[in-house]
Amino acid sequence: EVQLVEFGGGLVQAGGSLRLSCAASGFTDDDYAIGWFRQAPGQERVAVSCISINDGTTSYAVPVKGRFTISSDNARNTVYLQMNSLKPEDTAVYYCAADRLSSRSNNCAFRIYDYWGQGTQVTVSS
């Protein structure tokens, strides 16, 4: 059974940094992708970034490009989202999710995510 667990949320001042972790278990090979999503109060959940585990291809949403970096440590089955230069508008619950087909799409929003983590709160104060 695939399970995803997020770590690393918290409260940070604007301009600060946080690193989120998504620990994945239950996969038998590297043919999957991990996406990070966020949902602010009263808003829809949106894709932030995603990475194909087998070849490291990454993609970012425009609002976070240049500030966020997604990476994977395949030995630890963990995907990270390094978030720098955080802004109050980055405040949201962040979720990681898994697509069981790494080559499905380079567009995070066009992937099909079968598994989701429980979410972790990120709050950026002004």
C-alpha positions as CSV (number, residue, x, y, z in Angstrom):
1,E,0.0,0.0,0.0
2,V,1.3,3.4,-1.0
3,Q,1.6,6.0,1.8
4,L,2.7,9.6,1.7
5,V,3.6,11.6,4.8
6,E,4.5,15.3,4.7
7,F,6.8,17.0,7.2
8,G,8.2,20.5,7.6
9,G,5.4,23.0,7.7
10,G,5.4,25.8,10.1
11,L,5.3,29.6,10.7
12,V,7.9,31.8,9.0
13,Q,8.2,35.5,8.4
14,A,8.0,36.8,4.9
15,G,11.3,36.4,3.1
16,G,12.2,33.3,5.1
17,S,12.6,29.7,4.0
18,L,11.1,26.3,4.8
19,R,11.7,22.9,3.5
20,L,8.9,20.4,3.2
21,S,9.5,16.7,3.0
22,C,7.3,14.0,1.5
23,A,8.2,10.5,2.6
24,A,6.8,7.8,0.3
25,S,6.4,4.1,1.0
26,G,4.9,1.2,-0.9
27,F,6.4,1.8,-4.3
28,T,8.2,-1.1,-5.9
29,D,10.1,0.8,-8.5
30,D,10.9,4.4,-9.6
31,D,8.2,4.7,-12.2
32,Y,6.2,7.4,-10.4
33,A,6.0,11.1,-9.9
34,I,5.4,13.3,-6.9
35,G,3.6,16.5,-7.0
36,W,3.2,19.3,-4.4
37,F,-0.1,21.1,-4.1
38,R,-1.3,23.8,-1.9
39,Q,-4.7,25.0,-0.8
40,A,-5.4,28.3,0.8
41,P,-8.5,29.0,2.8
42,G,-11.5,29.4,0.5
43,Q,-9.5,28.6,-2.6
44,E,-9.1,25.6,-4.8
45,R,-6.1,23.3,-4.4
46,V,-3.5,24.1,-7.0
47,A,-0.4,22.4,-8.3
48,V,2.9,23.9,-7.2
49,S,5.6,21.6,-8.5
50,C,6.2,18.0,-9.5
51,I,9.1,15.7,-10.2
52,S,9.4,12.4,-12.0
53,I,11.3,10.1,-9.8
54,N,13.0,8.0,-12.5
55,D,14.6,10.8,-14.5
56,G,14.3,13.8,-12.2
57,T,12.3,16.0,-14.6
58,T,10.8,18.9,-12.7
59,S,8.0,21.4,-13.3
60,Y,6.9,24.5,-11.4
61,A,3.9,26.7,-11.3
62,V,4.6,30.3,-12.4
63,P,4.0,31.9,-8.9
64,V,6.8,29.8,-7.3
65,K,9.3,29.5,-10.2
66,G,12.7,30.8,-9.1
67,R,11.8,30.6,-5.4
68,F,10.9,26.9,-4.8
69,T,13.0,23.9,-5.7
70,I,11.8,20.3,-5.8
71,S,14.2,17.5,-5.4
72,S,14.2,13.8,-4.6
73,D,16.4,11.5,-2.6
74,N,15.6,8.2,-4.1
75,A,17.6,6.2,-1.5
76,R,15.3,7.7,1.2
77,N,12.2,7.6,-0.9
78,T,11.7,11.3,0.0
79,V,10.9,14.3,-2.1
80,Y,11.7,17.8,-0.8
81,L,10.2,21.2,-1.6
82,Q,12.7,23.9,-0.7
83,M,10.8,27.2,-0.4
84,N,12.7,30.4,-0.3
85,S,11.7,34.1,-0.4
86,L,8.4,33.1,1.1
87,K,5.5,35.5,0.8
88,P,2.2,35.8,2.7
89,E,0.4,34.6,-0.3
90,D,2.3,31.3,0.0
91,T,0.3,30.6,3.1
92,A,-1.7,27.3,2.6
93,V,-1.9,23.7,3.5
94,Y,0.6,21.9,1.3
95,Y,0.0,18.3,0.1
96,C,2.1,15.9,-1.7
97,A,0.6,13.4,-4.1
98,A,1.8,10.5,-6.2
99,D,1.2,9.7,-9.9
100,R,1.9,6.0,-10.6
101,L,3.1,6.8,-14.1
102,S,6.2,9.0,-14.2
103,S,6.0,9.8,-17.9
104,R,2.3,10.8,-18.0
105,S,2.9,14.5,-18.4
106,N,5.5,17.2,-17.7
107,N,2.6,19.4,-16.6
108,C,1.9,18.8,-13.0
109,A,-1.8,19.7,-13.4
110,F,-2.3,17.1,-16.1
111,R,-1.1,14.2,-14.0
112,I,-3.4,11.7,-12.3
113,Y,-2.7,11.5,-8.6
114,D,-3.8,8.3,-7.0
115,Y,-2.4,8.9,-3.5
116,W,-2.3,11.9,-1.2
117,G,-0.6,12.8,2.0
118,Q,-2.4,14.4,4.9
119,G,-1.1,17.9,4.4
120,T,1.1,20.3,6.3
121,Q,0.3,23.9,7.2
122,V,2.6,26.6,6.0
123,T,2.0,30.1,7.3
124,V,4.0,33.1,6.2
125,S,3.6,36.3,8.3
126,S,4.0,39.7,6.8
